[in-house]
């Protein structure tokens, strides 16, 4: 269970991933050692993952973002797991969520162009195990894009 000191730590490291332990202690009202111990516990508990930098896809040539809704042909544990394992190997798929409702999964895919997305569909997405159908929606603009969790 998270207490208020843990929440202060989480808010600080989300706002500034490069914060030093001294700065973290100052910002949270804890000294260096308790801040470090709490952060280590949060990492060990899986609350905090590895530090990573956000790269703007457009700035590195990926101008197209796509939501690809997928239906699976047969629903059993092995077939679903095969699909999920194969998704991990397609670098253009940034995120994959299992869904309730009309579709089984939604994939967040980046592409350099519409033609590039078409190639990804033909060479990777329809080749994923057990894909029955896909439905694609191209995003027009990003209205909100955050990974900051309100803690």
N, C-alpha and C positions, 0 to 999 in steps of 0.2 A: 504494500500500500504506500502510495506517495504522500509525503507530508509537505507542508508549505515550503520548507527549505529545499526539498527535492524539486518542487515546482519552480522556485526561483532559479535554481541551477539550470533547469531545462529551458526556461525563458531566456536566460543569459546566453547559453551556448547556441540556441537557435538564432538569436539576434547577431551573435558574433562568434562563429565557430573557431576563430583563431585566438580567442581570449586566453590569457595566461592564468595560471592558478592564483596568482596574487590578485589580478584584476577580478577573477571570479569570486574570490573571497571578499574583496571590497564591495562588489556589486550585490552579493547575497547576504552580507553581514556575518559571514563565517570566516574563520581563519583558513590559511592555506591547507593544512592537513585535513580538517574535516571536509572541506570542499573536494579535495582530491579523493578521499575515501568514499564520499557519497557518489562522486562521478564514476569511480571504478565500480561501485556496486550497481549503479544504473546501467553501466555497460555489461557487467556480468549477468544481470537480470534480463538483458535484451531490450531494455527501454531505449537505450542510446546505441545507435549503430556506428559504423565507421564514418569518419569525417570525409566528406566529398565536396567538391566544388561544382556549382551549377554552371553548365555550359549552355549558352543560348544556341539552340539548334539552327536558327536562321543565320547567325554570325559565322557558322561553319558549313553553310551551304544547304541545310535541310529546310527548305522554304515551305514544304507541305507537311501539315499534320493531319492525320486521318484517324477516325474511329472506325474500326472494322468489327462488325458484329458477326459472331460465328455461331452456327448451329452444328452440333456434333451428330453424326449418323446413328450411333448406338451408345446408350448410356450404361456403361458398366465401369467399374473401378479401373480396370486395366486400360481400357480405351481412353478414358479421361486422363489417366496418368501419362499415357503415351503422348497425348496432345500437349499436356502441360510440360513434359520434359522436352519435347521438340521445340516449343515456343522459346525456351531458354537459349536455343542455338541460333536464333534469327536476330541479328544485332539491330535491325531496323524496328523491331518490336520493343518499345521502351517499357510498356506496362501491359499486363494481362490480368483481367479480373474475371472470376467466375460469377455468373449472374443468375438471378431468378427471373422467371418470365419467359418471353418469347425466344430469347437467345441464350445460349449457354455461356458464351464468353464475349468480352469486348477487349479488343487490342488497341493500344495507342501506338500508332506507327508513324515514323518520320520518313520523308522522302525528299529527294533533291528536286523532283519535278513530278508532274502527273505521269509522264512516261516511266520515270524511275519507280513510281508506286506500282504502275501496271506490271513492271518486271518483277517487283517484289511479290505481287499477288500471284503471278504465273509461276515463278520459280521457287517461292517459299511458302506462302500462306495456303494456297490450295493444295500444296504437297504435304501440309501438316497431317498427321494421322487422324483419320475419322472425320474429316471436315465434310459436312453435308452441303452447307451453303454459307455464303458470306454476304453481308450487306455493308456498304461503305458510305460513310459521311465525311466529307472534307470539311475541316474547320475553316471558317472565314477569318476570324481574328481571336486572339486570346483576350478574354475579358478578365480572368483571374487565373493566375498560375503560381501557386504557392505550395510549399511543403511544411509551412509553419503550423504546428499543432497548438491549438489554444489550451495551454495548461495553466 
